[in-house]
């Protein structure tokens, strides 16, 4: 079914339920607990949370949209555009994500990202991370990231493995971060590796 969540609205299906073709507009919120969501569009000011082993597929995060995954949740085929961001933490996983110009993928404590492609102007941040509501003692992990002109930032306790850096791509590794197995293609660059 089609669901559109407008300002002030909250869509929270029953635990374990499945949602199809969900659009979240400015001020709207979706919370999927242990369920499945297919075809999610997060527009400016929209907010989506997947947790308790929930699963999302084909997610589009637009400018100003926010997508959070916690507690063993996972997402496949996410696109993050200018001004949007996605976060994976607490054993959550992002797989086959594309980060476009101005978008950011955060991989925080205990979270992981597999096969992310970061285009020019996009960023992937792998770190202990978190905010006042998320306290972690471990870092995030990124595997097989492809930098097509984008940036990968590996900070304290973050681990990045097998990153492919093409022309215009850059890897920054700060104190406490680890990057291993990176392959530099064309005119890619790395700092601190």
Secondary structure as UniProt FT lines:
FT   STRAND          3..5
FT   TURN            7..8
FT   STRAND          10..11
FT   TURN            15..16
FT   STRAND          18..24
FT   TURN            26..27
FT   STRAND          29..33
FT   STRAND          36..42
FT   TURN            44..45
FT   STRAND          47..51
FT   TURN            52..53
FT   STRAND          55..61
FT   TURN            63..64
FT   STRAND          66..69
FT   TURN            71..72
FT   STRAND          74..80
FT   TURN            82..83
FT   STRAND          85..88
FT   TURN            90..91
FT   STRAND          93..95
FT   STRAND          98..99
FT   TURN            101..102
FT   STRAND          104..107
FT   TURN            109..110
FT   STRAND          112..114
FT   STRAND          117..119
FT   TURN            120..121
FT   STRAND          123..126
FT   TURN            132..133
FT   STRAND          141..143
FT   STRAND          146..149
FT   STRAND          151..154
FT   TURN            156..157
FT   STRAND          159..161
FT   STRAND          164..165
FT   TURN            167..168
FT   STRAND          170..173
FT   TURN            175..176
FT   STRAND          178..180
FT   STRAND          183..184
FT   TURN            186..187
FT   STRAND          189..191
//
